[in-house]
Amino acid sequence: MTDLELYELEGCPYCAKVIKKLDELGLEYESHMVPRSHSERTEVEQVSGQTGVPVLVDKEHGIEGMPESDDIVEYLEETYGS
């Protein structure tokens, strides 16, 4: 079981960037697809305080809702990279 969760949207280039990094690092994660409409993204808003995606949750390392693809990619490299 994985402690990583990713809130994402189908076709989102920022989400794809994070998924590519997760795959490169061989990390398993649980995907949560969010609705297209920002007003319906209550689940991701509860986790991160905003409605944008991607948002990463890493329970093992105390990350409860990290937004911004560049920040997530950097975090993944620093935490899980070689």
N, C-alpha and C positions, 0 to 999 in steps of 0.2 A: 504494500500500500504506500502511496505517496503522500507527502505532506504539502506538495505544491498544488495550487489551484490557479487556474487562469480564467478570468472573465474576458470573453472575446465576442467579436461580431463577425459573422460570415462575410468574407470579402474585404475585411479591414486590413490595409497594408501595414499599419502599425502593429496589429496583432500578428500578422504573418512574420514580421521581423522578429518578434519574441518567440514565436513557435519555431522558427528556423534555428534560433540560438538554443532553445530547449532540446531540439532534435540533435544539433551538433554536439551538445554535451551529453547526449544519451539519457536525458532526464525524463522520468515519467511524471505526468501531471494529470489532474482532473480538470476537464474543460467544462465551463459554464457558458453556454451561448446566451447572449442578452438580446432583448428585442431591439429592432431598428429605432424605434421611437424613444428618445431620451426620457420622456415623461413616464414610460413604462419600465424603466430600468431601476426599480426600487431595490432589488437585491444587491446590485453593484454599488448603489448609493449608500446602502447600509454598511457595506464593507469598507468603502473608501471615502465616503463623504462627498462624492461627485459621480456624475453619470457617464463620464468618458471611459473608453476602453483602449488598450488593454489594462487590466489590473491584476497584479500578482499577489497571491497569499502564500506565505511560506511559514507554516505553523512551527516547524522545528526551529526556525531562527527568529521567531517573534515578529515576522512581517505580516501585518494584518490587512494590508490593502495598499500596495505600492502602485501608483499610476505612472504614466509616461514610459513609452517603449524604450527610449534611450537609457533611462534610469534602470529599468528592469534588466535590459541586456547587460549593462555594466555590473549590476548586482549579481546576476547569474554567473558572469565570468569571474568576478572576484570570489564568489562563494563556492562555486562548483567547478570552475576551470582548473586546469592542471597547474 
